[in-house]
Amino acid sequence: MLTRRACIAGASAAVLAPLVAGNARDIAGDAKHEFDPSSPLPHKTAFSPFAGSYMNSASQHPLSLGARDTINRYMDFKTFANGNDHSVLATYQRNLENYARLINASKEEVCFVQSTTVGENLVLKALNIPEAGGRIVTDELHYVGSLPTYAEIAKQGMDVVTLRSSDGTIDMDEFERAVTPGTRLVTVSSVSMVNGFQHDLSQICEIAHAAGALVYADVVHQVGSTPIDVRESAVDFCSAASYKWLMGEQGLGFLYARKDRLAQIKRPWLGHYQLRRRRGFGFPNPEPGDKLTEYEHHDSALGYFAMGSQSNIVSALLDHSLPYLLQVGVARIQAYRQPLIDRLQQELPRVGYPSITPRDSRTALVSFRHGGNTGELHNKLEAADVTVSVASHHLRISPSVFNDMDDVERLIHALS
């Protein structure tokens, strides 16, 4: 089962420099698989045909046929099959612009990171955590890979409060009581990977900011599947990988940092990709002096968080998938999907699988308890050729733009 330089003499495009000089023809090129994103959902023909029913996009979203075309064009580029007139500069620029549009940010507030977790750890380092001390508030519906991070931070002396859940939600009154003066950071998953519970991010930010705390959100299960507006929510930092609802692949993601928060943080790491301008005075400069270099950082998220070498092939994929999501519209995806989720919420409890997702949830993940016999459950699903995520105590279903009610009924029948 699928799971989870151009340096200077003026301003440079350091972070997004072309791989090869030339005519700068974009990797994206002309599409081979033509598809109209404005067509009615589901978009089955935008993807390779599935032998059965795949409803596990929260673990790994399939690549579209159009995205696969970009890989072929990238391989032509890397093998010089069509000459050497390509450039990745425009592709990276578009990715930043399109991702910023998707979350209602400015391009200067977003940069690339390797993964959601890398983004979260960079924020912690930028805030000098745990050395600065104080309190962190999180909850047990946060990403399971992040909970050990905060357990380790607690061992290093910070006051870490992890709120528990009894019904698949997090009580906001408890949250407000936990966020006391001296709280440095509130950190949550805006949409939980466990059961799709969605935090009211605006309310969390209001509570945190009133206490002088900042907010980080893991948005990997929201961006691309459920509308998100970083301006409206006032969230300070958030990150996401691209291989889930952004329909890309592992190895490249995005970090958002509010521009008015940059003065409050330190650079968590250093590198030339953060530089807006650099000038060298050392060897082999004909006029050597005391200085070896002059430089300026970008006054943006790039200037604080930009990483080293980036995944050009994933960037090529995103150059197809991000425009697709913008053209389809995340709100339209959510509206199309909701009847599928509602049907599952209605029928699976009737056949012995109690829901652990709030009934009014409008996210792309819905989860149900099972009896604990994962082997038997896997056998049922395999016999029906249905792919969902199965954990020791629950199963998680995550339909996407290519699923329809037939997929849902197939699953219900298999579990009945």
C-alpha positions as CSV (number, residue, x, y, z in Angstrom):
1,M,0.0,0.0,0.0
2,L,1.2,3.5,-0.8
3,T,2.0,5.4,2.4
4,R,3.6,9.1,3.4
5,R,23.5,31.2,-8.6
6,A,24.0,33.4,-10.6
7,C,26.2,35.6,-8.5
8,I,26.2,39.2,-9.0
9,A,27.8,42.4,-10.1
10,G,24.3,43.7,-9.3
11,A,21.2,41.8,-8.3
12,S,21.2,38.1,-9.0
13,A,18.5,35.4,-9.3
14,A,20.6,33.3,-6.9
15,V,17.9,31.1,-5.5
16,L,16.4,30.3,-8.8
17,A,19.3,30.3,-11.2
18,P,19.1,28.5,-14.6
19,L,20.7,25.1,-14.8
20,V,22.0,25.8,-18.3
21,A,22.5,29.1,-20.1
22,G,20.7,29.6,-23.3
23,N,17.3,30.6,-24.6
24,A,15.6,29.8,-21.4
25,R,12.8,27.7,-22.9
26,D,10.6,26.5,-20.0
27,I,10.6,22.8,-19.1
28,A,6.9,22.9,-19.0
29,G,6.5,23.2,-22.7
30,D,3.4,22.1,-24.5
31,A,1.2,19.5,-22.9
32,K,0.9,16.0,-24.5
33,H,-2.1,15.0,-22.5
34,E,-4.6,17.8,-23.0
35,F,-7.1,18.2,-20.2
36,D,-9.6,20.9,-19.4
37,P,-9.5,21.6,-15.6
38,S,-12.8,23.4,-15.9
39,S,-14.6,20.3,-16.9
40,P,-17.0,18.7,-14.4
41,L,-15.6,16.5,-11.7
42,P,-14.6,13.7,-11.4
43,H,-11.5,14.1,-13.5
44,K,-10.8,10.4,-14.2
45,T,-9.3,10.9,-17.6
46,A,-6.6,13.3,-16.2
47,F,-5.1,10.2,-14.5
48,S,-4.1,6.8,-15.5
49,P,-6.9,4.3,-15.2
50,F,-7.1,2.5,-11.9
51,A,-7.6,-1.3,-11.8
52,G,-9.7,-0.9,-8.6
53,S,-10.6,2.0,-6.3
54,Y,-7.8,4.1,-4.9
55,M,-8.9,6.3,-2.0
56,N,-5.6,6.8,-0.2
57,S,-4.5,10.2,-1.6
58,A,-3.7,11.4,1.9
59,S,-0.8,9.0,1.9
60,Q,0.4,9.5,-1.6
61,H,-1.5,11.3,-4.4
62,P,-1.2,9.7,-7.8
63,L,0.5,11.8,-10.5
64,S,-1.7,13.1,-13.3
65,L,-0.9,12.2,-16.9
66,G,-0.1,15.9,-17.5
67,A,2.4,15.9,-14.6
68,R,4.0,12.7,-16.0
69,D,4.5,14.6,-19.3
70,T,6.6,17.1,-17.5
71,I,8.9,14.3,-16.3
72,N,9.4,13.2,-19.9
73,R,10.3,16.7,-20.9
74,Y,12.6,17.1,-18.0
75,M,14.4,13.9,-19.0
76,D,14.7,15.2,-22.5
77,F,16.3,18.3,-21.0
78,K,18.7,16.3,-18.8
79,T,19.8,14.1,-21.7
80,F,20.1,17.1,-24.1
81,A,17.7,15.3,-26.3
82,N,16.2,18.6,-27.6
83,G,19.3,20.8,-27.2
84,N,20.4,22.7,-24.1
85,D,18.1,25.7,-24.2
86,H,16.0,24.9,-21.1
87,S,16.0,26.9,-17.8
88,V,14.4,26.0,-14.5
89,L,14.4,29.6,-13.4
90,A,10.9,30.4,-14.7
91,T,9.6,27.1,-13.4
92,Y,10.7,27.8,-9.8
93,Q,9.4,31.3,-10.0
94,R,6.0,30.1,-11.2
95,N,5.8,27.5,-8.4
96,L,6.4,30.1,-5.7
97,E,3.8,32.4,-7.3
98,N,1.2,29.7,-7.7
99,Y,1.7,28.3,-4.2
100,A,1.4,31.8,-2.8
101,R,-1.9,32.2,-4.7
102,L,-3.1,28.9,-3.4
103,I,-2.8,30.1,0.2
104,N,-3.4,33.8,-0.4
105,A,0.2,34.9,0.5
106,S,2.7,37.0,-1.3
107,K,5.5,35.3,-3.2
108,E,8.0,37.0,-0.9
109,E,6.5,35.0,2.0
110,V,7.0,31.5,0.6
111,C,10.1,29.5,-0.1
112,F,11.0,25.9,-0.8
113,V,11.8,23.3,1.8
114,Q,12.4,19.6,1.5
115,S,9.4,18.5,3.5
116,T,6.7,19.6,5.9
117,T,8.8,18.4,8.8
118,V,11.9,20.3,7.6
119,G,9.7,23.4,7.6
120,E,8.5,22.8,11.1
121,N,12.1,22.3,12.4
122,L,13.3,25.4,10.7
123,V,10.7,27.4,12.4
124,L,11.7,26.0,15.8
125,K,15.3,26.9,15.2
126,A,14.4,30.3,13.9
127,L,12.6,30.9,17.2
128,N,15.6,29.7,19.2
129,I,13.6,26.7,20.6
130,P,14.3,25.1,23.0
131,E,17.2,27.4,24.2
132,A,14.9,30.4,24.6
133,G,12.6,28.5,27.0
134,G,9.0,29.2,27.7
135,R,5.9,27.1,26.8
136,I,4.8,25.3,23.7
137,V,1.2,24.2,23.2
138,T,0.2,21.4,20.8
139,D,-2.3,18.6,20.7
140,E,-2.3,14.9,20.0
141,L,-4.0,15.3,16.6
142,H,-0.8,17.0,15.4
143,Y,1.3,15.0,13.0
144,V,2.5,11.8,14.7
145,G,6.1,12.4,13.5
146,S,6.1,15.8,15.3
147,L,5.0,14.6,18.7
148,P,8.4,13.0,19.5
149,T,10.0,16.3,18.5
150,Y,8.1,18.1,21.2
151,A,8.7,15.3,23.7
152,E,12.5,15.8,23.1
153,I,12.1,19.6,23.5
154,A,10.4,19.0,26.8
155,K,13.4,16.9,27.9
156,Q,15.5,19.9,27.2
157,G,13.6,22.1,29.7
158,M,10.7,23.7,27.8
159,D,7.2,23.5,29.2
160,V,5.4,21.5,26.5
161,V,1.6,21.0,26.9
162,T,0.0,18.4,24.6
163,L,-3.8,18.5,24.7
164,R,-5.6,15.2,24.5
165,S,-8.7,14.3,22.6
166,S,-11.6,12.1,23.7
167,D,-13.8,12.4,20.6
168,G,-11.6,13.2,17.7
169,T,-11.7,17.0,18.3
170,I,-9.7,19.5,20.4
171,D,-11.6,21.6,22.8
172,M,-10.9,25.3,22.3
173,D,-11.7,26.2,25.9
174,E,-8.9,23.8,26.9
175,F,-6.7,25.4,24.3
176,E,-7.3,28.9,25.6
177,R,-6.5,27.8,29.2
178,A,-3.3,26.1,28.0
179,V,-2.0,29.2,26.2
180,T,-0.8,31.2,29.1
181,P,1.5,34.3,29.2
182,G,5.0,33.0,28.5
183,T,3.8,30.7,25.7
184,R,6.3,31.0,22.8
185,L,4.6,28.8,20.2
186,V,1.4,27.1,19.4
187,T,1.9,24.3,16.9
188,V,-0.9,22.2,15.3
189,S,-1.9,20.4,12.2
190,S,-4.6,22.5,10.6
191,V,-6.2,19.3,9.3
192,S,-5.3,16.2,11.3
193,M,-3.7,13.2,9.5
194,V,-5.4,10.9,12.0
195,N,-9.1,11.7,11.3
196,G,-9.4,14.9,9.2
197,F,-10.4,17.1,12.1
198,Q,-9.9,20.7,11.1
199,H,-8.8,23.4,13.6
200,D,-10.3,26.8,13.4
201,L,-6.9,28.4,12.6
202,S,-8.2,31.9,13.0
203,Q,-9.4,31.2,16.5
204,I,-6.2,29.5,17.5
205,C,-4.2,32.5,16.2
206,E,-6.4,34.9,18.0
207,I,-5.9,33.0,21.3
208,A,-2.1,32.6,20.7
209,H,-1.5,36.2,19.6
210,A,-3.4,37.6,22.6
211,A,-0.9,35.8,24.9
212,G,2.1,36.9,22.9
213,A,2.7,33.5,21.2
214,L,3.2,32.7,17.5
215,V,1.5,29.9,15.6
216,Y,2.9,27.3,13.3
217,A,0.6,25.0,11.3
218,D,1.3,21.8,9.4
219,V,-1.0,22.4,6.4
220,V,0.0,19.3,4.3
221,H,-3.5,17.9,4.6
222,Q,-5.3,21.2,3.9
223,V,-3.5,23.0,1.1
224,G,-4.7,21.7,-2.2
225,S,-7.7,19.8,-0.8
226,T,-9.5,22.2,1.5
227,P,-9.5,26.0,1.2
228,I,-6.9,27.9,3.2
229,D,-6.3,31.6,3.6
230,V,-3.2,32.6,5.5
231,R,-4.2,36.2,5.6
232,E,-7.6,35.5,7.0
233,S,-6.3,33.1,9.6
234,A,-3.3,35.3,10.5
235,V,-1.1,32.2,10.9
236,D,2.6,33.1,11.4
237,F,4.2,30.1,9.8
238,C,3.0,27.0,7.9
239,S,4.6,24.3,5.8
240,A,3.5,21.5,3.4
241,A,5.1,18.8,1.3
242,S,4.0,18.4,-2.3
243,Y,3.4,14.7,-2.6
244,K,-0.1,14.7,-1.1
245,W,-2.8,17.1,-2.1
246,L,-0.4,19.3,-4.2
247,M,-0.1,16.2,-6.5
248,G,3.7,16.3,-6.8
249,E,6.3,14.1,-5.3
250,Q,8.5,13.7,-2.3
251,G,11.6,15.9,-1.9
252,L,10.1,19.4,-2.3
253,G,7.6,21.4,-0.3
254,F,6.9,25.0,0.8
255,L,7.3,27.1,3.9
256,Y,5.2,30.2,4.5
257,A,6.5,32.9,6.9
258,R,4.6,36.1,7.5
259,K,6.7,39.0,6.3
260,D,6.1,41.0,9.5
261,R,7.4,38.2,11.6
262,L,10.8,38.0,10.0
263,A,12.3,40.7,12.2
264,Q,11.4,38.5,15.2
265,I,13.4,35.5,14.2
266,K,17.0,34.4,13.4
267,R,18.2,32.5,10.4
268,P,18.1,28.9,11.3
269,W,20.8,28.1,8.8
270,L,23.0,29.9,6.3
271,G,23.6,29.5,2.6
272,H,24.1,31.4,-0.7
273,Y,20.6,30.6,-1.9
274,Q,19.4,33.1,0.7
275,L,21.4,35.9,-0.9
276,R,20.0,38.6,-3.1
277,R,23.4,40.0,-4.0
278,R,27.0,38.8,-3.7
279,R,30.3,40.3,-4.9
280,G,33.6,38.6,-4.5
281,F,36.9,40.4,-3.9
282,G,39.2,37.4,-3.4
283,F,41.1,35.2,-5.9
284,P,41.1,35.7,-8.9
285,N,40.0,39.3,-8.5
286,P,42.8,41.5,-10.0
287,E,42.4,44.0,-7.2
288,P,42.5,42.0,-4.0
289,G,41.8,43.8,-0.7
290,D,41.0,43.2,2.9
291,K,37.4,42.1,2.1
292,L,36.7,38.7,0.5
293,T,33.0,39.3,-0.2
294,E,30.1,41.7,0.1
295,Y,26.6,40.3,0.2
296,E,22.9,41.1,1.0
297,H,20.2,38.7,2.0
298,H,16.7,38.6,0.4
299,D,14.3,40.5,2.5
300,S,11.8,37.7,2.3
301,A,11.2,34.1,3.4
302,L,13.9,33.0,1.0
303,G,16.4,35.2,2.8
304,Y,15.8,33.3,6.0
305,F,14.9,29.8,5.1
306,A,16.1,29.0,1.5
307,M,17.7,25.6,1.3
308,G,20.5,24.2,-0.9
309,S,20.0,22.2,-4.1
310,Q,16.4,21.7,-4.9
311,S,14.5,18.9,-6.7
312,N,14.2,20.1,-10.2
313,I,12.1,17.1,-11.3
314,V,9.5,17.7,-8.5
315,S,9.5,21.4,-9.5
316,A,8.6,20.3,-13.0
317,L,5.7,18.3,-11.6
318,L,4.4,21.2,-9.6
319,D,4.5,23.4,-12.6
320,H,1.6,21.3,-13.9
321,S,-0.2,20.4,-10.7
322,L,-0.3,23.9,-9.0
323,P,-2.0,25.6,-12.1
324,Y,-4.3,22.6,-12.3
325,L,-5.4,23.1,-8.7
326,L,-5.8,26.9,-9.2
327,Q,-7.9,26.3,-12.3
328,V,-10.1,23.6,-10.8
329,G,-10.5,25.6,-7.6
330,V,-10.0,24.0,-4.2
331,A,-13.5,25.1,-3.0
332,R,-15.0,23.2,-6.0
333,I,-13.0,20.1,-5.2
334,Q,-14.3,20.3,-1.6
335,A,-17.9,20.7,-2.7
336,Y,-17.6,17.8,-5.1
337,R,-16.0,15.5,-2.5
338,Q,-18.4,16.2,0.3
339,P,-21.3,13.9,-0.8
340,L,-18.7,11.0,-0.9
341,I,-17.6,11.8,2.6
342,D,-21.2,12.1,3.8
343,R,-22.1,8.7,2.3
344,L,-19.2,7.1,4.1
345,Q,-20.1,8.8,7.4
346,Q,-23.7,7.5,7.0
347,E,-23.1,3.9,5.9
348,L,-19.9,2.6,7.5
349,P,-21.1,3.0,11.1
350,R,-24.1,0.9,10.1
351,V,-21.9,-2.0,9.2
352,G,-19.7,-1.9,12.3
353,Y,-17.2,0.9,11.7
354,P,-17.8,3.8,14.1
355,S,-16.7,7.2,12.8
356,I,-13.9,9.0,14.6
357,T,-14.2,12.1,12.3
358,P,-16.5,14.9,13.3
359,R,-19.8,14.5,11.4
360,D,-19.7,18.1,10.2
361,S,-16.1,17.7,8.8
362,R,-15.5,19.1,5.3
363,T,-11.9,17.9,4.8
364,A,-10.6,15.2,2.5
365,L,-9.9,12.6,5.3
366,V,-12.5,10.5,7.1
367,S,-11.6,7.8,9.6
368,F,-13.4,4.9,11.3
369,R,-12.6,2.4,14.0
370,H,-12.2,-1.2,13.2
371,G,-12.2,-4.4,15.3
372,G,-8.4,-4.7,15.4
373,N,-8.0,-7.6,13.0
374,T,-5.9,-5.7,10.4
375,G,-5.1,-8.9,8.5
376,E,-8.8,-9.7,7.9
377,L,-9.5,-6.1,6.9
378,H,-6.6,-6.1,4.4
379,N,-8.0,-9.3,2.9
380,K,-11.4,-7.7,2.4
381,L,-10.0,-4.7,0.8
382,E,-7.6,-6.7,-1.4
383,A,-10.4,-8.9,-2.6
384,A,-12.4,-5.9,-3.6
385,D,-9.3,-4.1,-5.1
386,V,-9.8,-1.1,-2.8
387,T,-6.9,0.9,-1.4
388,V,-7.3,2.9,1.8
389,S,-5.0,3.4,4.8
390,V,-5.3,0.9,7.5
391,A,-3.7,1.4,11.0
392,S,-3.9,-0.8,14.0
393,H,-7.1,0.7,15.4
394,H,-8.7,2.7,12.5
395,L,-8.9,2.9,8.7
396,R,-8.6,6.2,6.9
397,I,-10.3,7.0,3.6
398,S,-9.2,10.0,1.5
399,P,-10.9,10.5,-1.9
400,S,-9.7,12.9,-4.5
401,V,-10.7,14.5,-7.8
402,F,-10.8,11.2,-9.7
403,N,-13.0,9.3,-7.2
404,D,-16.8,9.0,-7.5
405,M,-19.7,7.4,-5.7
406,D,-19.0,4.1,-7.4
407,D,-15.7,4.0,-5.5
408,V,-17.5,4.7,-2.2
409,E,-20.1,2.0,-2.8
410,R,-17.4,-0.5,-3.7
411,L,-15.7,0.2,-0.3
412,I,-19.0,0.0,1.6
413,H,-19.8,-3.3,-0.1
414,A,-16.4,-4.7,0.7
415,L,-16.7,-3.8,4.4
416,S,-20.2,-5.1,4.6
